[in-house]
Amino acid sequence: MPGQKILLVDDEPEIRNMLGIFLGVEDFEIHEADCGKAALRQAIAQKPDLILLDLGLPDLDGNEVIAAIRKFSNVPVIVLTARTEDQQVVQALNLGADDYVTKPFRADILLARIQANLRQRGPANDDGNFVENGPVRIDLDRHEVMINGKLAAFTPKEFNLLHMFVANKGKMITHKQILREVWGPQHVDDTQYLRVYIGQVRNKLEAAAGLGTSITSESGIGYRMEALTAARNPAAA
């Protein structure tokens, strides 16, 4: 992770300076942009490993920047936003942003979100038929879920839902993204339906390994499965 490039996009010099110092200490290579057009130029020229993007820019709306970036790059984009901008956050995630952090933010929370998104972008498992998140291992060919090395029973819809979370571990996924991917575009407004299935997946994760709380919700926005780092043994808890 040291030496990876982060592009900071914010029109406030104080914020860029503060983030530049904090992330520089973590050995990231920092590049800066103070407006949307400069951000797009830097994204093309520098090919950053991750972009921190403020939505309130003086020339382009932050969501316009995201849409433009997604035309040529899959670089992880973390949105920096005020709590009052929930609808803008949902729009940003639906346009292709990977995550968000609200202002004012704690440095350790921002670093955790950066690390989670960089890990997600990291080298794929040599065996491309598996996806993993800590003790959770999904065999895509056999349609099986292993938790702490033991087979766990998931219905087809539960399997698809868990697969989406594991494949996007550490990332916030909007309600509509989940519903569109797992149930199809005709169900993008069935959030009550989604809550029922989220509850079922949480219950099975909790029963198998005490992992029910690994899937967290953000009211009005979506869900996130935290990146898990080690197998858990509920018998030893």
Stockholm file with secondary structure:
# STOCKHOLM 1.0

chainA/1-237         MPGQKILLVDDEPEIRNMLGIFLGVEDFEIHEADCGKAALRQAIAQKPDLILLDLGLPDLDGNEVIAAIRKFSNVPVIVLTARTEDQQVVQALNLGADDYVTKPFRADILLARIQANLRQRGPANDDGNFVENGPVRIDLDRHEVMINGKLAAFTPKEFNLLHMFVANKGKMITHKQILREVWGPQHVDDTQYLRVYIGQVRNKLEAAAGLGTSITSESGIGYRMEALTAARNPAAA
#=GR chainA/1-237 SS CTTCEEEEECSCHHHHHHHHHHHHHTTCEEEEESSHHHHHHHHHHHCCSEEEEESCCSSSCHHHHHHHHTTTCCCCEEEEEEGGGHHHHHHHHHHTCCEEEEESCCHHHHHHHHHHHHHHHSCCCSSTTEEEETTEEEETTTTEEEETTEEECCCHHHHHHHHHHHHTTTCEEEHHHHHHHHTCGGGTTCHHHHHHHHHHHHHHHHHHHSCGGGEEEETTTEEEECCCCSCCCGGGC
#=GC SS_cons         CTTCEEEEECSCHHHHHHHHHHHHHTTCEEEEESSHHHHHHHHHHHCCSEEEEESCCSSSCHHHHHHHHTTTCCCCEEEEEEGGGHHHHHHHHHHTCCEEEEESCCHHHHHHHHHHHHHHHSCCCSSTTEEEETTEEEETTTTEEEETTEEECCCHHHHHHHHHHHHTTTCEEEHHHHHHHHTCGGGTTCHHHHHHHHHHHHHHHHHHHSCGGGEEEETTTEEEECCCCSCCCGGGC
//
